[in-house]
Amino acid sequence: MKIISNDFKNNELMDKKFSYRTQNISPHLKWEDVPAGTKSFALLCIDPDGGDWIHWLIINIPANIKEIPQGGPVPGEELENDFRKAGYGGPSPPSGTHRYFFRVYALKTDNLKGVNKSSFNKKVKENAIATAEIIGLFKK
């Protein structure tokens, strides 16, 4: 499985419009080569350079959806991020350049229940068939 974006290449800078402090628009994401048996997807965006700050969590993306357009609409259920809001919270590094890992998970279940930001990793890993990742960079 692989994930790509029309808005940035892997390990390249993201435009300022995706920043939390500007337009806070979610980037385009598309995943391909999905394994057989996939019943849904989950998505995570995390900043490991910011103490594993969670920027975006989505669960219960239907198996027939393999793309999120720039700015949405977002399929599935968006969970609370570390900005204490459900939905996308863009890059917002205090200084320097940070890496933003966008990970999509192919899951063997069509509905994750009772998931929040604390239980996301455990529940997703219990149900993951495959994972793909793209890294966007953002400089203050």
PyMOL commands that set and color helices and strands:
alter all, ss='L'
color gray80, all
select helices_A, chain A and resi 16-18+48-50+120-127
alter helices_A, ss='H'
color red, helices_A
select strands_A, chain A and resi 2-4+12-13+29-32+40-47+53-62+67-68+77-78+97-107+128-139
alter strands_A, ss='S'
color yellow, strands_A
deselect
rebuild
show_as cartoon
